[in-house]
Amino acid sequence: MKLIQRALLLAGISCVCLHGENVRAQNISDRYTGAQIQRDLDSLAKWIIAIHPSPFVHCSSVEFEAAIESAKSTFAGGGTLYGAAQMAAKICGVVKDSHTGVALQSFSNQLGATYGPLPLEIQTVNNRLIVTTSAGNTKFIGSEIKLINDVSARSILGGALALVSQEGDAELARLRMSEKLWNDIAPFASGIGISDSVKVQYASGQTEILPILKNQEMQGWNAIKSHATPISCKEIQEDNRITIVLKIKHFHPENIRTFRKEIKACFTRIYTLQSSKSDVEFSGLVIDLRGNSGGHIAIMAELLPYLTTSPVALPSGVQIKASEEARNRWGTGRFGLVRKTSYLMNLKALKSTLNRMANDSIAFVSFDHTIRPHRRFAYTGTAALILDGLSASATVSMASWFVRSGRGETFGEPPMGSVSGTFGNPVRLALPETSLAVNIASARYFTQTPVRWDARPLLVDHPVTPTALDIKRGTDSVMEAALYWVSQSKSIVP
């Protein structure tokens, strides 16, 4: 609980948001008139009502209308792209759905084309902004940052918070997402642009100069520091015990055959270790889904057969709303030849139902085709699951099953969603005046029967957050806690 309280305290302190007219940026090439911004906001509100399956599950229609009027009046005299994005986020924010809001990566690229990103990343630790990655001097990793060109680093984070949609009451998850956006808006907020240099001041009083990069250069920097493969399975041995760590970065269908192959290889190795007569004992499995923002529910379903010994209905069903936009996004494409017992039959039924429905109508599609256990390699031993605030969407569905079934224990931070389910199937649209990309959920996934909906995020069994010293030393205290629990646990899941 202390972890969540700290996050709430920071959110309250940091929400001194940066409106477009109050920051130092001098470039006015991205300015829009009040009429243009208001037309965009009218379009956004219309799309949310037309596409979203349950826009008023977390707010009333009165609150939604009030947010629209407040956003339209704030920049009645015109504003920047950043200001327009803040107002779009303000309208989406009352819906409290992380799948409905400003498309953050697209916005970052759009803003970065003019101002560029800063090659420095931060994380909030005990109400302090700590450097986690930097293109500058590595001695500052683990240090607290105070100012960017004499602009408060905390106020920049407040500006990022104003752009990020929140899933229900998942304040910590919103904070973690805002931290990822922080370095994208820092140049704009501090009045500099591409090819300029910026002075970074630390709490210690030390300073350093960092360059502002172009988008392409930032992508290259990110590729270098994020060299890990989408899925990895490794053995960690301590004394005479081995633990398998399965890391999955996302559930996007980039290469489903490779994903299936890697998953099967991992659990084949577990089966081999369990069957071995060696003096080295197999302890259990740690599944690391930190930073996994989700993806396709069918890709997530490829993992569950190896973790269960009984059929699993996940999700239990999906609420969808018919619209031209949803049909254009999710009603097209073919599944090919699908066996009648396949989990994919659920998705075929979903698409078929969507295509038959009249616009503005709502339906509930039950997922009757369950996820069945693997015949040979279904693992029944000790398992731990690691999450953080960036774990979202399909990952939350997976975590929900893991917790409700008692499959193991969870470590890290509350994810971006609750045990009862999440929204999904976002439709991406571009606002007509600013070309700002926005996402709007077109489905609501329920993870259990009878259907219920909870705004509270899933709470982990063992809350662990890295300290500034952990970041400086490069140690993973969350993984260490999970590995220790697995090594000490003797429980076997039936």
N, C-alpha and C positions, 0 to 999 in steps of 0.2 A: 504493500500500500504506500510505503514511503516513496517508492519510485514514481508512482502515479501522481502523488501529491507534489513532488518536485516538478514534474512535467506541467502540471496545472499552474504552479507558481510561475514557471518560466513563461508559459503562454500568456498569463495575465500581465506580466511585466513587459513582455516583448511586443504586445499588440499596439505599440505606438507606430502605426502603419505609415508608410511613405506614400503619400498621394503624389500624383504626377507633377503638380505645380510646386511642391515643396522640396524636391530634391535638386541637386546641383546641376544635373545634366543640362547642357546648353544646346545640344542638337535638337532642332525642331522639325526635322524632316519627317518624323513619325507623329506629328500632331494631327488631331482630328477635331472637327467642329462638334459642338454640343448636339446638333441635329444628327450627325453621323453616329455618334455614340448612342444616342437614344434610339435610333432605328435598329442598331445592332441589339440593344437590350430588349426591345420589343420582339425581335425575331427569336432571341434566345428564350424568352418567357413562353412564346407561342410553341416553340419546339418542345420544351419540357412538358407542357400540358398535353401535347399531341403524342409524344413518344414514351414518356416515363410511365411504368406500370403502377407506381404508388407514390406520386410526388408529395402526398400529404400524410405519409405514415409517421414522419418525425416533426412535421410542422402543420399549421393550419393554413387554409387558403388566405386568411386575413394576413398572417405573417408573410406569406409569399408575396401578396400584393404590396404590402408595406415595404418589403425589400426592393421590389421593382421601382417603386416611386422614389425611395431613398437613393437608389443607385442612379436613376435618371436625373435627379436634381443635383447630385454631387458635382457632376461635370457638365452642367447645363451650358457653361461657357466654353466648353471644349477641353481637350486634354491629350495626353500622350497615349501611345499604345499600352504602356504600363498602367496608366490610369484606367483605360478602357478595360484591360484585363482584370484589374481589381474590382471593377463594378460588375463585370460578368461573374466573377467568383463570389461576389456578395449575394447575388441572386441564387446561384447554385448552392451557396453555403447553407441556406436555410433548409434545403432538401436533405442535407446530411447523408449524402451518398457519395462515396469516393469515386464511383464510376461516372458521376455527373459533375462536370466542371471544366475549367480551362485545361486543354491538352498541354500539359506542362512541357514536354519535350519539344513540341512544335513551337510553343511560346518562347522557350529558351533559344531555339534556333532563329526565330523571327527577331527577337530582341538582340541576340548575339550578332546578327548580320550588320547591325549598326554600331553596337557598343562593345561587343566581344565578351567572352567569359574570362574569369580569373582562375588560374590553375592552382587553386588552394581549396581544400574541403575541410569542413568542421563537423563536430558533434557536440551536443550539449551534455555536460557531465557536472552534476551537482550545481546546476545553475550557472555554469561557466561555459564559454564557447572554446572548445579545444580543437587544435589543428590535428587532423587525422592523416592528410595527404597534402603534399606541397611540391611544386616544381622548383621551389627555392631551397634554402639550406635545410637539410633534414634534421639539424639539431633543434629546430623549432617544432617538430612533430611532438605532440603531447603537451604543448605550451598553450596558455590561454591567450586569445587574441582580443584586442580592445578596439582598435581603430583601423579603418581603411581610408586613407587620405583624409584623416581627421573626422571621418563620419563614424559614428558608433556602429560596431559590428552587430550589436544586439538590435539596434533599430533596423538594420538591413534584414535581420532574421524576422523582425516583426513585419516587414514588408513582404517577405516570402510567405509568412503565415497567412497573410490576407489573400493569397492567390491559391491556396491549397484547400480542396474540399475535404471534409471530415466524414468518416463512416460512423454514423450513430454518435456514441459518446467516446470514440477512440481518440482522445486528445493527444496521447503520446505518439500514436501513429502519424497524426497530422504534423506534429513537431518534427518527427524523423524525415518526413517527406519535404518539409520546409527547409531542413538543413541541406538536402540535396539540391535545392533550388537556389540556395544562398549565394553561391559564387557566380551564378548566372545573372543575378540582378545587381551584384556589388558594383561593377563598373558604372552602370547607369546611375545608381544611387550616389556614387561618389563623384560624378561629373566628368568621367573620362571615357575614352573610346579605344577602338582597335589600334594597336601599335603604340599606345601610350604606356607609361609605367605608373605603378601605384605604390605608395608607401604603406607598408603594413606595420602596425605598432602592436607590440605584445605587452601583456600585463607586467612583465619584468622591466619594461622601459626600453628594451631593445627594439630595433627596427630593421627592416630589410626592404629592398625594392624588387617588385615582381612585374613581369610584363603582362599586358593584356593580349590574349591570343585571338586569332581568327577561329571561327567555328571548326574549320577543317583541322587546324592545328590542335584544338581542344579534343577533337575526336581521336586524333592520333595519340595524344597524351593519355586519354582514357583507355585506349586499346592496350597501351603498354602496361599500365598499372592493373588492368583487369584481364590478365592473360589466362585466367582459369577457364576450363572448358565448361559447357552448360551442365554437364553431369560428371561426377567423379566418385570413385569408390576406392578408399584406401584403408590399409591396415595400420593400426597403431598398437604397438606391443610395449607393455610395461611389465617387467619381471617375467613371469611365465603365463601372462594373460594377453589375449589379443582381442581388440575391439574393432569392428568395421565402422567406418564413418562414410555415410552416403550423403554427398552434397549435391543438391539440385537447385540451379540458379533460376529456372523458370519452367513453366509448363506450356511453352509455345511450340506449335508443330513445325519447327524448322526442318527437322529430319526425324520423323517418327520411327523409322527403321533403326536408326542409330540409337535413339532413346530406348527402344525396346531391347535392343541387343545389350546395351550397357546395364540396364536394370536387371535383366536375366543373368548376366555375367556376375553381377554383384551378389545376388542371392544364391547363385550356384556356388560361389566361393564360400558363402556362409554355410551352406549345406556341407561342403567339403570339410570345413573347419570343425563343424559340429560332429562329423562322423570320424574325424581323425583320432588315432590312438596315441598321438604325440603327447609329450609332457606339457606342451604349451596349451593352455585351456582357452576356449573361446568364451568371452564375457558377454557379448551382446552387440546391439546395433545402435548407433546414433545417427538420426536423420537430421540433417542441417538444412532448414528452409529459410534461413535469414536472407533478407534481400529478395526473396522470391515473390514477385508481384502478381503471380498467378499465370493465367493463360487460358488454354482450352480445357474444359472440364474433362473431355475424353482423354487428354494426355495425362492429367492427374490420375484418372481411373486406371492407367497402366501400372501404377505403383501398388494399388491396394490389393490385388490378388496375392501378392507376396507377403502381406501383413495380416491376413485374416484366414480363419479356417471355416467361416460360414459366409453365405451370400450377404452382400452389403448393398443397400439402396441409398446411393449418394449421388446427387441430392435426392430427397424423397419426391420432389416435384418442383416445377417451375411455373411462376405466374408470368404471363406475357401479355403485352398490349399491341394490338395491330395498328400499324401505320405504314405509309408508303416508304418512309425512311427505314423502318425496321425490316420490311420485306426486301428492300434493295440491299441491305447489309447482310441479313441472315437467312433470307428466304431463297437465295440463289445457290448454285453449286450442287454437285452430285456426290453421293457417298460411295457410288459404285456398288459392287456386289457385297451385301451384308447378310451374315447368317441371322436367322430368325431369333436365335438366342443371344445375339451379340448386344453388348451395352450400347452400341451405336444406333440400335433400333429406337432408343429413347430420343436421340437427336433427329432421326428421320421423322418421328411422330411430332416433335416440336416444330420442325420446319413445315411439315404438312398442315398442322393446325394453324400456324401463322398465315400460311398462304390461303387458307379457306375463310379466315375471319374477316368480318367487315371492319373498316377503319374505326378506331376509337372504342372497339370492344376489347374485353379482357377475358382470358381463359386460363385455367390451371391444367397443366400437363403433368400427369403422374409418371415418374420414372419406374415403370414396372419391370424393366429388364435389369436385373441386379448385376453387381460386380462379383464374379465368382472366384473362389480361391484357386491358386495355381495347384495343379494336381500333384506336383512333385516338390516344388521349392517354396511352398508356403511356410514362412518363418513364424514360429510360435514362441520364441525366446524373448529375453529382456530387450526392451526398446525404449529409447529416449528421443524426444523431438525438440529441436531448437528453433525458436521463432524470434523475430524482432518486429519493430514497428513498421517495417517495410514489407513484411509478409502479408499478402493480401489476396483477395478474390478466391480463385480455386485453391490456393494454399490454405485459406481460412476454412474452406469446406473440408479439406483433408484433416486439418487440425481439429475441427469440430468432431469428426468421426473418431479420431485418435483419443480425444478426451472423453467423449460420451461412452465409448466402448470399453474404457479402462485399459486400452492397449499398452499404455506406458505412462511415463511422466514427462512434463514439458518444462523447458528451461528458457531463460532469456527475458523477453519483453512481450506484453500483450500485442497481438497483431492488429491489422486494420479490419476488424470485423468481429462479429459475435458468434457464439455457439449455434445460434438459430439459423444463420445463413448470411448471404450477402446479395447485393444487386449484381448485375452482370450484363453481358451482351451489349456493350456500349456502341452507340451509333456516332460516328464522327462527322461533324458538319463545320463549315466555315462561315463565320458571320459576314454579312454582305459588304459592310463598309471597311472594316479593319482587316478582314481576312483572318481574324483570330480563330484558331481551331478550338472547338469545344466538343466534349464527349457527353452523351446523354444515355443513361441506362435504359434498356428496353425490356429487361427481364428481372425477376426477383427469384433467387434460388433459396429454397427451404431445405434445411438439412435433416429435418426430423418430422415424424408423424406422431401425434396430431400437430398440425401446423401452428407455429407460434413465431413471434418476432421480438427480439430483444435488442435494445440499443447499446447495452453494455458490451465492451470488448471481452473476448475470451481472456481469462486470467491464467497465467502460467503457474505451475506448481512451485517452481523455484525461480523467483525473480532475480536475475543477475544482469548488471549493466557494467561494461568495462569502465575502469577508472582512468584518469589522466595518465597515471603511471603505467597501466596496462597498454595504453595507446603508445606511449613513449618507448616502452620496451618491446612492443610488438607481440605481447602475450595475449592469449585468448581465454579469459577467465570464465566465459560462458561454456566454451567447449571443455575446459578443465573440469568444471562442475558436473557436466553431463557424463564425461568419461569416468569420473570418480563414482558417481551414482551407479552407473552400469557395472563397474567392477565390483561394487559392494552388494549389488542386488542379486538375490537368488531366486526371484519370482519367475514363474513360467506362466505365460498366458495360454489358457486352454484354446 
